[in-house]
Amino acid sequence: MNRLAALMVSLLLGWSSGHAQDAVSAEKAVEQAPESFEAGIKALGDKGAQFQFNYSGEAFTNLSGGVSRGGDYDGLLKISLSLDLGKLVRWNGATLFASMLYPHGNGISDHYVHDYNILSNIDAYDSVRFSEAWLQQTFFDGRFSIRAGELVTDNDFFVTTNGALFVNSIFAVIGPVLHNVVSPIYPLASEGVRLHYDITPTLYVQALAMDDNPGLQNIDDKHGTQFGLNRSHGMLSFYEAGYIPTPPGGGSGLQAGYKLGGFFDSQYHPDIANASSSHGDCGFYAVADQPLYAAPGSTKDSPRGLSGFARVSYAPDQRNPVVYYFDTGFNYTGLLPGRPKDIFGAAFSFQRLGTDVDLASGAPVLSHHEHVLEVTYLANLTDWFSLQPDFQYIINPGGFGDTPDAAVAGIRFNVTF
């Protein structure tokens, strides 16, 4: 992969200069310096232009339960560019960021499992789409920042460091928001402003206000180009305070974190119980990441040991399909001898649907919950390539109460540079 990418860049440089011999010489140089491409990317970053390429591909199979057995392939390409305007044009404290996505393939949720949540966090409508694009300005030595543009919510709010390991989409997003409001969550973005203030090196507060209707990824915003505020839409806002303690002397490198937050949507929402509408919707949440055991030799630069996480959230029953949400799990970094960067994890989610929710459009609902148990292992084989076998057991897929529990297995690979 390194040699191929470096060769492509070398050939482009040779073609643009009009000297084919230069491209041949560049190819020979690649043979002698296989890390030249990464060095070139780093050199661009040092000058203020940080380019990043990520590709994730996965194959999952429904082994039993759900609606039918079977499997398929799913993939996601993400390309992003971050410009340090202080280095490039002497605009100190300013950063310009943009990214694009290309989700493709067929996730197995729709065809085989029919789960209420989506069992893969890269599963989305197949299209090349514009994603985030924002300008950020920092003040007071970087302690305060204002970010404005096309934003998403799931990068900054209700985030757990340890939960990011898992494949099921429910561990990466805000439990009640995913189903209760139309929120800018992957792969959708929306116009907004985010404020972030570090009160101390360990304590922060942040807030986000944005258009509450980014569109539907498979209908009216297939390419992420639905720009502009609409007066008929509401405003979706998030608020969060967090405490991220610093281990004395750097400690084991296993990071703790504790967060409290909530959201408010100003749009009218239907009252599920009596078919009326009420103004506004809200929800509250708490997040904890907690180191549990530091293995001998664990350091800030090479953390090893056991960490746990938990998240809980609540939204009013009358106007929200998801009322209670809770997840918990643990990660062990460096579990196997000789594999200090590998991570083993297990997690469980509990999702309680509202008592008046009728998911079957008139048919009686026999149950009001869906739960996910996931076990995964991230094998970091190189700095740019990893493999992640994954197993999920989905209890009561869809929340109907009439679909057998599903057992799903698969493997994901990730390429990053």
PyMOL commands that set and color helices and strands:
alter all, ss='L'
color gray80, all
select helices_A, chain A and resi 2-16+20-32+36-47+85-89+109-113+162-165+169-171+175-180+248-250+317-319+397-399
alter helices_A, ss='H'
color red, helices_A
select strands_A, chain A and resi 49-64+70-84+94-105+129-139+144-151+190-198+203-211+235-243+257-270+277-294+305-314+322-333+343-353+369-380+385-395+406-416
alter strands_A, ss='S'
color yellow, strands_A
deselect
rebuild
show_as cartoon
